[in-house]
Amino acid sequence: MIDNSGAICRLRSIVNSVEDKGIVPHEVAVLNNGFGACLNGVTKADLGEPAFQRMARELWAEHGGLLAVRGDDLIDLQPAQMCEWAGVFGRIDEARVPSREHLMVSDTAIMRIGNVRDESGNLKASFARVPALTSDADVQYNPQTRRPVWHTDSTFKPSPPIGSVFHCKMAPQTGGDTLFANTSAAYNALDADTRASLGRYEAVCSLAHHDKKINSYSPDYPILTPAQRAANPPQRVPVVLNHPVSGKPAIYGLNSSTCAVVDKGAAVSDADMDAYDLDGVEDDSVQILRGLLPHITGPAFTVRWRWQPGDVVVWDNRSTMHAGTGYEHDKYEREMWRLTLL
């Protein structure tokens, strides 16, 4: 596992010679075994340059779908500039949830995440209480505590997102790191028999299960009405996803919505789905995926990103997993902006 602590991305830095692309060279830090790259000294003007955008997208693809940009004036990045940058990597999800309007940056699809409040003292960001890391050892998934909550995003949707963009406006002095894992490299490191066996499975992912599971330990969290459940039937995604651009296989499909892992095309009974959706029961078969997490999140495949104000990170949901970590929310303020890519 590699993190980005110390001087600005001081990690096996190389100078990327891009004079032939018509832009000023930027320092590039390659983060861990080729997974993840960070471009340093980036300006808001850079983000709008087509040549810089092309280079960034190439780096994103070449380094496992994880790219960060860092620069002194990015703290002042405006919503329109963030949206333009996100558009380099995918189509922005413009869907709005009425109950979350207070979490959105005005008139945009950008959601705030953190603990910032409005003038009346009400939270204006999506806030979750999760444990802070006590050491680098906490990055690796712990089967006893089931933490950190490593996942791929929104596998319960008919068209799951291809990725996300995070922009840091305020960061705590310590904590609040985001963790990333290279699920393609982790898949390739499995033995041939395990790889072959995983190819037969698909994950059953249900929004109703997701919400009931959270509701079981956070009773204020709403669950779906019968009509909403009917409108959001379970989806199936492959446990091994072949990336639609690179063709490279990666482990996929583990989300809080994942209620069962079955042979491709196998039926799931109504009684079982009722248990998954109405009681929040997770089938033992999910261990096929969950049991791989200590391997996927081991030091060889992970990056611990320590945020600085202004940082912008984009990740590919098809070839990575990620996890949030906690901080002293009573002591520090944290504000992140998030866009989802389709």
N, C-alpha and C positions, 0 to 999 in steps of 0.2 A: 504494500500500500504506500502510495506517495501522496503527500499533501503539498500545499502551496504556501507554507509558512516562511517567515524570514523576509528577505528583500523581495522586491516585486518579482514573483514567479522565478526565483533563483534556482532553476531545476534544469540541469543539462542543457543550458541555453545555447542556441545556435542562431546565427544571423541568416535570415531567409533572403536569399538574393532574388529580388523580384524586379530589378531594373528593367528587364525585358517586358514586364507587364505595365510599365509606365507609372509605377508608384514607388514611394520612398520605402526602402527596406525597413522591416520591423523585426525586433527581437522576438523569436519564437521559443517558448519553453515546451518541450515534450514531457508529459507528466509521468507516465508509468508504463514502461514496456511498449511504447508507441500508442498507448491509450490516453487520449486527451491532449489538447494543445492550448497554449495561452499566448495570445498576441499582446505584447506590451507597448506602451507609449502611443496608444490609439487615441485619436481625437474624434469628436462628433463629425467633423468634416470627412474623415476617413470612412465612416460608416455609410456615407452617402455616395461614395465613389464606386462606380461599376467595377473597375479593375480590382479594388480592394475587396468588394463583395464576392467576386469570382474566386479570388485567392482564398478567402475565408471559407467559402463553401467547399472548395477542394480540400482544405485542411480538415474541416469537419468530417468529410467522408473518409479521408485517409487515416484519421486518428480515432476511429471507432465511434464516431457520432458524438463527440464531446469537445466543445470549443468555447474558450473564454476570451474576452477582450477586456483590457484594463488600461486606463489612462486617466490623467488628472482631471480632465474637464468632462468626463462622462457622468459625473455626479449630477450635472445639469441637463442630462439627456431628457428631452421632451417626449410626451406621449407619441406624437406623430413620428418622431425620429426612431423611437423604439419599434413602432409598428412597421416602419419602412425596413428596419434591420431584420425583424422577424420574417418579413416577406421574402427575404433572400433564401430562407430555408424551407418555407412551406406556406400554405394558405392559412390565415388567421381564423380561428374559430370565433365567429361573431355571435354565437348563440348567447342569449341573456337569460338568466334565471331571476324572475322578479324578486324573490326573497333575498337575493344577493346584491341588489342594486346599490345598497349602502357600502358595499365592499369594493365597488368599481371606481376607477379613476374616471371622472366625469366624461360622458359622451365617448367612451372608448370600450374596447373589450378587455382592457387591462384590469386584472384583479389584484388588490392589495393582500399581502400575507404578512402577518406580524402582530404586534400588540399596540399599534398607534390608535389614538382616540380623536374624536372630533371635539369641537368647542364645548359640547355639553358633557363630555366625558364618556361618550359611548364608543365602543370599539368600531373602527371603520376598516378593519382588516380581518381576514380569516385567521383565527388563532387556535392553535392546538397545543396542549400541554404534553410534551414528550420528554423523555429523559435526556439530559445533557451527557456528552461523552466525558468519561473520567480519564481515558487514555486512548492511544491508538488501537489497543486491543478491543475496545468497544465497537470499532467499526465492523468487525466480523460478526455475522448473525449468531446470536446465542439461542440455541433451541430451548433452553430452560425458561428464559425470560421472553422469548419471541421478539426480541428487540435487537437492533433497530428494525423498524417496519419497512423492509426493503420491498419494492414493488415496481411493476410497470403500470402506467396510468390507464385508467378508464377502459379496461378490457371488457366491461359490460356493455359498451356502446356498439351499435351496429357497424360503425366505422371508427375504431379506436384512433386516438391522436397519433401522429407520427413523431411528435416531439413537443418541447416547450422551451420558452425563453424566460429566464429570470434576470431581473435587473435590481441591484442593491441600491436603495436610497439611504437607509440607515442600518448599521450593523452594531450588535453588542460588542463590548470590548473583548469578551470571550464567549465562546459557544455560538449556537445557531449555524453551525457548519452544515453543508449539504454533501452527502456521500453519493458516489457514482461507482457502478460496477460494469465491467466489460463482459456482457453475456455471450458475445461471440467467441472471444478468447477462452472464456470459461468452458464453453461447449467443446471447443477444439481440444482442450486439455483433458477431457474425459476419455476413458478407455473406449475402444471401438464397440464393445458389447453394450455399454451403457448408452452410447450415442445411438446405436441401432434400436435399442429398446424404447428410447424416448420418442422416436419418430412415429410410433403407433398411436400416441395419445393426443387428446385435445382437452383443453380446460373448459369447464362449464362455469360461466361467469354471470352473476345475477345482481342487478342493482338492488333488488329487494333484500337479498342476502347481505349485501354490503351494508345497507342502512340498518338492518336488524342487528347485525354483528356489532356495529358501533353503538347502537341503542342499548345493547345488553350491558355495556359498562359506562355509557353516558346517556342516562334515561331521558335527558332533554332533547336528544338527537331525534328528529322526526323519522318515522317509518312510512313506507308507501301505503296509500289507501288501496283498497281492492281494485279500483279503476286505474290507478297509477301503476299498480303491479301488472295488470293486464296489458297496459300500454307499453310496458318495458319488459318484454319476455327475456329469458336467459339467452345469452349469446355463447358461441363456441369459438375458441381460438386455438391454433396449433401450439403445442408445447415446444416444438422446434419450428421457429419461423425463419424461412428463407427471405433474406432482405430483398425487397422488390427492386432495388437499384443495384446493389453489389452482388446479390445472389448468395451472400455468405450466411450460413445458418447460425442461429442464436437461440438461447433458452428464452422462452417467452411465456406470458400468461399468468404470472402470479400477481394477484391484486387482492385487496380485502373482499372483493366480490367473488373470488374463486371459491366455489362451493364443492366441486368434485373434479376429478381427473378420470377420464374414461377413454376406452378405445374409440377411435374415430368412427362416428356414426352410431355408436351404441346408444340405446334408448335409456332415458332416465324416467322413472315412474313419477306420476303426479304426487304420490305420497311422499317420495323422497324430496321432490321440489318443495312441497309444503313445509317439510321439516327444515330444509335449507333456508327458505324465504321467511317463514312465519316464526320459527324458533331460533334462527341464526345458527343452526347446527352446521358444522363443517365436516364433510365426509372424510374418513380416514385416508382416502385415496389422494387427497391434496398433499399428503406427505411425500408423494412421488416428486413433487416440485419443491415443497418446503425443505425436504431433506437434502436438497442440493445447495441450499443457501450458504451453509458454512464454506462449501467449496467456491461458489460463485463470488462470495464476498471476502475471500482470503486476500492476503497482502499482494499477491501477484496480479490481481485484477481490479483493484480499487483505487479511487482517488478521493481524498478528503479535501473539500474545497472550503478554505477559510475566507470568508467574504470581506472585501473592502468596499466602502461606498463608491459607487460608480461602476463596479464590475457588471458585466453582462455575460451570461453563460447560456448556451443553447445545447440541448442534448437530444439525441435520437432515441425515441421510445421503443424503436424496433430492435435495437442492439445494445441497450443499456438497461440497468435498473438503477433506482436512486432511493434515497431515504433522507428525511429531515432529522435534525437533532435539536435538543432543547438548549435553553440559556436561562439566565436569571431574569425572568420577565418582570419581576417586581423592581429590578434595579436598572435594567437597560431597555432602551427602545429599539425595535427592529421593524423596518419597513422594506418589503420586497414587492416588486411589480412582476406580475406573471402574465404571459400570453401562451395560449395553447395553439398548436399547429396541426392542421389537417392535411 
